[in-house]
Every structure is written in C-alpha cells, then in structure tokens.
Amino acid sequence: MNEDSEPRPIPFRAMIPNAITAMALCLGLTGVSFGIGGEWEKALGAIVLAGVLDGMDGRIARLLRAQSKFGAELDSLSDNIAFGTAPALILFLWSLQTAPRFGWIAALSLAVCCALRLARFNARIDAADQPHKSAGFNTGVPAPAGAGLAFVPIYLWLITGNEAFRAWPLVMAWTIFIALLMISSIPTYSWSSIRIRSGWRLFALAGVALLGAALIRAPWHTLLVVALLYLAMIPFSLAGYARVRRRRASGAGRA
C-alpha cells in the first residue's frame, strides 16, 4: 500500500473547536435531564452555558484556522439539539404537558422550527445572493437567541413565583410565537453588524464585565432583561435593514 494514501494525522488544535461544540451538545441534553428531575434552574443554566460555548466555537475555529466542513455540520446538529430539542422538552416538562391536547404539538413547533431554520441556513451558506448576511443581519431569530426567548415565562416564574406564568395557554402561545420568529424572514442584528467606536471601547468592556457580574448575582433577572431588549431591537433592525436596501437601490440606480 502506498504510504501517500494513508490519512494525514489531524493536529490537536483542529479538534478544540469541535470538542467545544460537542460540550455544548452535551450541556443541552444535560438540561433535559435536569428538567426531568424538576431542577429548573439547573436546566436553564445548562442551556445558557451551551449558548456561551456555541458563541465561542466558531471564533476559536477561525482563530486557530481550524474551520472544516465536519465542524460546520457538527455545529448545526449541536444547535438543533441544544437550542431546539432540549428547550422544547424543558418547556413541555415544565408546563405544556398539562395542556389537554396540543401541549406536545406546541413543544414540537419549537424543535421543528429550529431544525428548519438551521436547514435554511445550511442550504444558503454558499449562496452568492444573501441580502441579509451581506448587510450584516441574520434572517430570523438565531437558534441560541430563540432558546433564550422561549424561556421568558420560566424567567418570570423563577423571579416572581407566580404560577400564572406557568399556565399552559400562556406558555403555548409564547412558544409558538418564538418558533415562528425563528423561521421568519425578519432581519435581526448579528454580531458582524455591531460596530464600536474607538472612544467607546472601554465603556463596552466595562458593560460586558458588568453583564457577567449581573448574570452571576441575578441570572434570571439579567436574562429576562436581555431577552426583552433583544425583542425591543427587532423594530430597529427592520428599520436599519430598510435603510440599507434604500441605499443599495439608490446606488444601483445611479450606476
């Protein structure tokens, strides 16, 4: 057998981003196990940690120059489980199982819409014409953000102890609403669209540090505020993308 035909060894640095992605997947499933045991704070904490790891793996892969098609596929599968299937099961165990008929259908809607969103993203990843992406916007609500938004009723319940936030009609309507946002064509801000002026750099760093402290001291209050701010930003992202389209149209007209 020719030695040149043997598979080349994979450098350890190339495995680091995939290992982080696998950890995010495991945290998503661990959140389900906590939900089965009724440990709701731990269940949400596992999904939040999975979101943190999901935000790190791609950037670490680019930093180490370890991007691969395998890593992209693994990341998509991890997102589907950690931010689609796991939150759907947690919401079902927490509230939707008490619905007389359609609780499971509502939970499924979150998981299915997350899978459809990721499939749409993968199908367009090499497309030349991506108006939202080229302008620095996402199409619809990303999977990690969708999971965080879907947990808003649980945040409110943990903060107030009010069982009204656990009522299945409210949770069902909210879950379906977030599921539809995930597969919508609404432009939403992405990390690539955020630009920080040099004079505001220290303020931004201080804000990130304070956000981390707030997550440690009052995690559910902080996550609730972040979720509500994200929803409040959607009208601004719509207006911002409309301005980009008008600029492009005027530029094309002059050309």
C-alpha positions in Angstrom: 0.0 0.0 0.0 1.3 3.4 -0.9 2.2 5.5 2.1 0.9 8.6 0.4 -2.7 7.1 0.6 -2.7 6.9 4.4 -4.8 9.6 6.1 -2.9 12.5 7.4 -2.9 13.0 11.2 -5.2 15.7 12.5 -3.4 18.4 14.5 -4.8 18.8 18.1 -5.7 22.4 17.5 -8.2 21.4 14.9 -10.1 19.3 17.4 -10.5 22.1 20.0 -13.5 23.8 18.3 -15.2 20.5 17.7 -14.7 19.5 21.3 -16.3 22.8 22.4 -19.3 22.1 20.1 -19.7 18.6 21.5 -19.6 20.0 25.0 -22.5 22.4 24.0 -24.5 19.4 22.7 -23.9 17.5 26.0 -25.0 20.5 28.0 -28.2 20.7 26.0 -29.0 17.1 26.8 -28.0 17.6 30.4 -30.5 20.4 30.6 -33.2 17.9 29.7 -32.1 15.5 32.4 -32.3 18.4 35.0 -35.8 19.1 33.6 -36.9 15.5 34.1 -35.8 15.8 37.7 -37.6 19.2 38.2 -34.4 21.1 38.7 -35.5 24.0 36.5 -32.7 26.5 37.4 -30.0 23.9 36.6 -31.9 23.0 33.4 -31.9 26.6 32.2 -28.3 27.1 33.4 -27.2 24.2 31.2 -28.8 25.7 28.1 -27.3 29.1 28.9 -23.8 27.6 29.2 -24.4 25.7 25.9 -25.2 29.1 24.3 -21.9 30.5 25.6 -19.9 27.6 24.2 -21.8 28.0 20.9 -20.7 31.6 20.7 -17.1 30.5 21.3 -16.5 27.5 19.0 -16.7 29.3 15.6 -14.5 32.2 16.8 -11.9 29.8 18.2 -12.0 27.8 14.9 -11.3 30.9 12.9 -8.6 32.0 15.4 -6.8 28.6 15.1 -7.6 28.3 11.4 -9.3 25.1 12.2 -12.5 25.5 10.2 -13.8 22.4 8.5 -17.0 21.1 6.9 -17.2 18.5 9.6 -17.1 21.2 12.3 -19.9 23.1 10.5 -22.1 20.1 10.3 -21.4 19.2 14.0 -22.2 22.8 15.0 -25.6 22.6 13.2 -26.5 19.3 14.8 -25.5 20.6 18.2 -27.5 23.8 17.8 -30.6 21.7 16.8 -30.3 19.6 20.0 -29.2 22.2 22.5 -31.4 25.1 21.3 -34.3 23.3 19.7 -35.0 19.8 21.1 -33.8 20.5 24.6 -35.7 23.7 25.2 -38.8 22.1 23.7 -38.6 19.2 26.1 -37.9 21.5 29.1 -40.9 23.7 28.3 -43.1 20.6 27.9 -42.0 19.1 31.2 -42.3 22.5 33.0 -45.8 23.5 31.7 -47.0 22.2 28.3 -47.6 18.6 29.5 -50.6 20.0 31.4 -52.3 21.1 28.2 -55.3 18.9 27.4 -54.4 18.2 23.7 -51.9 20.4 22.0 -49.1 20.9 24.5 -46.8 18.4 22.8 -47.6 20.0 19.4 -46.5 23.4 20.7 -43.3 21.9 22.1 -42.7 20.2 18.8 -43.2 23.5 16.9 -40.1 25.0 18.7 -37.9 21.9 17.9 -39.2 21.7 14.3 -38.8 25.4 13.5 -35.3 25.4 15.0 -34.4 22.5 12.6 -36.0 24.2 9.7 -34.1 27.4 10.4 -30.8 25.6 10.6 -31.5 23.7 7.4 -32.3 27.0 5.6 -29.0 28.5 6.9 -27.0 25.4 5.7 -28.7 25.5 2.3 -27.8 29.1 1.8 -24.3 29.0 3.3 -22.6 29.0 -0.1 -25.2 31.1 -1.9 -23.8 34.2 -3.7 -27.0 36.2 -3.1 -27.7 36.6 0.6 -29.1 40.2 1.1 -29.4 39.9 4.9 -26.0 38.4 5.5 -24.2 40.8 3.2 -25.7 43.7 5.1 -24.7 42.2 8.5 -28.1 40.8 9.5 -29.5 37.4 10.4 -32.6 36.0 8.7 -35.0 35.4 11.5 -34.0 34.8 15.2 -30.9 32.6 15.6 -31.3 29.3 17.4 -29.5 30.3 20.7 -31.4 33.5 20.9 -34.7 31.6 20.2 -34.0 29.3 23.1 -33.3 32.2 25.4 -36.5 33.9 24.3 -38.6 30.8 24.7 -37.6 30.6 28.4 -39.0 34.1 29.2 -42.1 32.6 31.0 -39.7 30.5 33.2 -37.6 33.5 34.0 -40.7 35.3 35.1 -41.9 32.3 37.2 -38.5 32.0 38.9 -38.4 35.7 39.7 -41.9 36.1 40.9 -43.0 32.6 41.9 -46.4 33.4 40.3 -47.9 30.3 38.9 -49.8 32.3 36.3 -46.6 32.4 34.2 -46.6 28.6 34.2 -50.2 28.4 32.8 -50.1 26.3 29.6 -52.2 28.7 27.4 -49.6 31.5 28.0 -46.6 29.2 27.5 -48.1 27.6 24.4 -48.8 30.9 22.7 -45.4 32.2 23.6 -43.6 29.1 22.4 -45.4 29.1 19.0 -44.6 32.9 18.7 -40.9 32.3 19.2 -40.9 29.3 16.9 -42.4 31.4 14.1 -39.8 34.2 14.8 -37.0 31.6 14.2 -38.3 30.6 10.7 -39.4 34.1 9.8 -37.6 36.3 7.2 -37.3 39.2 9.6 -33.8 40.7 9.6 -32.2 40.7 13.0 -28.9 42.2 14.2 -25.9 39.9 14.1 -22.5 40.2 15.8 -21.0 41.3 12.5 -23.3 44.3 12.3 -22.1 45.7 15.6 -19.5 48.4 15.4 -18.0 50.0 18.4 -16.2 53.3 18.1 -12.7 53.5 19.5 -13.8 56.1 22.1 -16.5 53.7 23.4 -14.2 50.6 23.6 -13.6 50.9 27.4 -17.3 51.5 28.1 -18.1 48.4 26.1 -15.6 46.3 28.0 -17.0 47.6 31.3 -20.5 46.8 30.1 -19.5 43.2 29.3 -17.9 42.8 32.7 -20.9 44.2 34.5 -23.2 41.9 32.5 -21.1 38.9 33.6 -21.4 40.0 37.2 -25.1 40.5 36.8 -25.5 37.0 35.4 -23.8 35.6 38.4 -25.6 37.6 41.0 -29.1 37.7 39.5 -29.1 35.4 36.4 -32.9 35.3 35.8 -33.4 39.0 36.1 -30.5 39.6 33.8 -31.6 37.1 31.2 -35.1 38.5 31.2 -33.8 42.0 30.6 -31.5 40.7 27.8 -34.4 38.9 26.2 -36.7 41.9 26.4 -34.0 44.1 24.9 -33.5 41.7 22.1 -37.2 41.8 21.2 -37.2 45.6 21.5 -34.3 45.7 19.0 -36.3 43.9 16.3 -38.1 47.0 15.0 -34.8 48.9 14.9 -33.2 46.0 12.9 -36.2 46.2 10.5 -35.6 49.9 10.1 -31.9 49.5 9.7 -32.2 46.9 7.0 -34.7 49.0 5.2 -32.2 51.9 5.1 -29.5 49.5 3.8 -31.9 48.4 1.0 -32.7 52.0 0.1 -29.0 52.9 -0.1 -28.4 49.9 -2.3 -31.3 50.7 -4.5 -30.2 54.3 -4.9 -26.6 53.2 -5.6 -27.8 50.7 -8.3 -30.0 53.4 -9.8 -27.0 55.8 -10.1 -24.9 53.0 -11.6 
